[in-house]
Each structure stands twice: as structure tokens, then as C-alpha cells.
């Protein structure tokens, strides 16, 4: 067999293996570069100040909260200016929205997505819908989880923007009608951000450790998985946030996560929750 033919055959077999295993299906086939950061922006903060902070803290994507009433509530000019400032800085702007009631109230969620898309300001939808906050999660979990999965599918089918979902790290422990909830979420969402809220980067019960299941499932599904860090005070879970540890501890932990994920092809960087909490850390 000629060398060129043999090399072509080896390459094709390797590609087939990667496709079958899911290892090569993630966009880019490599983890995001170290220091890839995003942040949630819930508050109507001054756009120039937000973008200046984002730039100085290596933020390449902002999840900006948008209400479905943006055309009439006076927020559109601020969002337009945020978009202008973000474009100048080379920062991606995605629309943040969601409520646990969207789990079953799909009409409201779809109306929000339509209003957001119509502005032309955003490159994607960042959906924060937490079905486990509903009473029905305990009384009828299967139906509630199924409704949530249907919501994600409808959001993707209804528009042209990618849908990234905020998810807890423990979805991999939940079975719905014989199927894993984390896996089924990845089937429907374009990507996910794991609320991996811990106050250490690596080691037992850390940001990286609680997210490893999602990173593995993301690689198999060919979907990007972003990890999350919390900065706002949480009275009921002090080990879930860096509010007490401060900015230096946060930076050290995120650097440790960056280092630990070098062999995780699905890794899509780290998102900080949120702008207001991050600034309050004092750096």
C-alpha cells in the first residue's frame, strides 16, 4: 500500500473513532484558552463602566439581563449603548433572561426570545431557568423535567440564536423517564454554563471537581461547557461563594481551574456571577 494511501486510511479511521467517541465533536476540539472569562450582568449599570471593567478583567462575553418589555420600559437605549461599547472592545453580548415559571410557561419564554432577537443586539440567548425551584419538582419531577427539556428545544427551534442554559452541577444524578437529565439538556441546548459554585478551584468539592461530569458529557455530546464562580454573599452556603475569600482567592482559584481543564476539550472558560458581586470584592 502506498504511503499516501496508508496515511489517508489512518486519518480516516482516526476521524471515525473521534466521531464515534464524541471526543472530536466539540467545536475547536480543544479547551478554551486560559483566562477565558464571561460574566452575568443583572443590573442596569452604566455601559461604559461595565465594558471598562470587563476589558480589564479579560471578560470576552457579557450575559446582559433583558426584559421582554425592553421596547417600552426604557432599557433599549442603554442596551444599544452597551452593545456599541462591547463591539468596540471586542466583547460578545448575549441576552440573559429566565424564571423558574418558564419551565411550563413556554409562551412567555418564547415571547422574550422573540423580543430579544428583534433588537439585533445579541449574538445568543443565555437562559437561567431553574425548574427545581418549583414545588412540582418534588411532587411530579418527571413531568417538570420533561417540560423544562421541551422549553429548551422550543427556544432553539423558534429562532436563529444559540441557546446557552445555566445548569446546576448535579443534573447528572437525575434520571427522567429512564434518561439522564444532564445528557438530555445537552441534546437541546447549544451549550451550558454550570453553576459550579464553590470557593476553591480544585480539590475535593471544588469548582472543577463538581463540574467534571458535565465536562465529560459535553465532550461526548460535542457541546461546550462553561464553569461558573459565585461572588455574591450566600448566607446559606458560605462555601459556595468568594464573597468572604476576596478577589485574590478568586483569581487563584480560577487560574487553578484553567490549569486543571487543559485536557477537557469541552471546557469553555469560566463565568463570574456577577458583575456587581465581582466588583464588590474590591479588585
MONORGI-V469635 format. One record per residue. N is the residue number from 0. PSI is psi in whole degrees, -180 to 180 (NA if undefined). NEAR is the number of other C-alpha atoms within 12 Angstrom. Layout:
BEGIN
n = {N N}
psi = {PSI PSI}
near = {NEAR NEAR}
END
This chain:
BEGIN
n = {0 1 2 3 4 5 6 7 8 9 10 11 12 13 14 15 16 17 18 19 20 21 22 23 24 25 26 27 28 29 30 31 32 33 34 35 36 37 38 39 40 41 42 43 44 45 46 47 48 49 50 51 52 53 54 55 56 57 58 59 60 61 62 63 64 65 66 67 68 69 70 71 72 73 74 75 76 77 78 79 80 81 82 83 84 85 86 87 88 89 90 91 92 93 94 95 96 97 98 99 100 101 102 103 104 105 106 107 108 109 110 111 112 113 114 115 116 117 118 119 120 121 122 123 124 125 126 127 128 129 130 131 132 133 134 135 136 137 138 139 140 141 142 143 144 145 146 147 148 149 150 151 152 153 154 155 156 157 158 159 160 161 162 163 164 165 166 167 168 169 170 171 172 173 174 175 176 177 178 179 180 181 182 183 184 185 186 187 188 189 190 191 192 193 194 195 196 197 198 199 200 201 202 203 204 205 206 207 208 209 210 211 212 213 214 215 216 217 218 219 220 221 222 223 224 225 226 227 228 229 230 231 232 233 234 235 236 237 238 239 240 241 242 243 244 245 246 247 248 249 250 251 252 253 254 255 256 257 258 259 260 261 262 263 264 265 266 267 268 269 270 271 272 273 274 275 276 277 278 279 280 281 282}
psi = {131 149 -43 -39 -42 -44 -38 -42 -42 -42 -42 -40 -39 -42 -41 -39 -43 -42 -45 -37 -18 -5 -28 11 -17 136 125 -20 18 152 155 149 151 146 17 118 150 170 149 142 98 -28 153 62 162 124 -43 -40 -41 -48 -35 -45 -47 -44 -43 -13 22 29 124 -4 135 127 99 125 134 131 152 -19 19 -25 -20 -9 4 1 -15 -46 -40 -42 -36 -40 -37 -41 -44 -47 -41 -42 -42 -33 -3 31 134 139 121 153 127 132 167 159 149 -27 -19 -18 -43 -21 73 -29 -43 -42 -43 -36 -41 -49 -40 -43 -42 -48 -36 -24 -27 13 -20 146 -3 173 133 107 121 85 120 89 -24 -6 -10 144 -32 -17 -33 -30 -30 71 -40 -47 -38 -46 -38 -41 -39 -46 -39 -38 -49 -43 -42 -38 -42 -40 -27 -20 -170 -8 145 149 113 133 135 132 148 157 -16 8 -27 -12 -1 131 132 115 42 2 150 132 -38 -46 -43 -33 -44 -29 -30 -37 152 -34 174 155 120 129 71 56 101 158 20 151 -44 171 -175 137 43 174 -50 -45 -43 -11 -5 -35 -44 -41 -40 -44 -37 -41 -41 -40 -13 33 146 143 116 143 154 149 139 141 -13 148 138 99 -33 -4 71 -26 3 -6 157 14 -35 -35 -35 179 -38 -44 -39 -50 -42 -40 -42 -37 -37 -39 -44 -45 -38 -22 13 -22 19 95 -23 -14 127 28 -170 134 139 127 113 -169 -49 -45 -40 -47 -35 -16 -19 18 NA}
near = {8 8 9 10 11 12 13 14 15 14 14 14 14 17 17 16 15 20 19 16 19 24 31 27 25 32 24 19 25 25 34 30 24 23 29 32 39 38 46 43 37 26 23 25 23 23 30 23 19 38 35 24 29 37 26 17 27 26 34 34 40 47 45 45 36 42 29 28 20 28 21 11 13 15 25 26 19 25 38 26 23 38 33 21 27 33 23 18 25 20 33 30 42 38 44 37 38 39 28 28 26 34 37 29 22 26 18 24 38 31 24 33 43 31 26 38 29 20 25 21 30 36 30 34 45 46 44 38 38 32 36 29 21 23 15 22 24 14 13 17 23 23 22 31 37 29 31 43 35 27 38 44 28 29 37 29 19 22 24 20 28 30 43 38 45 40 37 35 34 23 31 27 17 23 20 25 15 12 19 24 32 40 33 32 42 38 28 29 39 34 42 48 46 46 37 43 43 42 41 34 37 26 18 14 19 29 44 42 28 33 43 33 29 45 43 31 36 43 36 30 34 37 43 42 49 46 50 46 47 43 39 32 25 19 11 9 17 19 25 30 37 39 33 26 26 25 27 19 24 38 29 20 33 37 26 25 44 30 23 26 35 23 20 38 35 41 47 42 41 49 43 49 41 36 40 28 29 36 28 20 26 19 17}
END
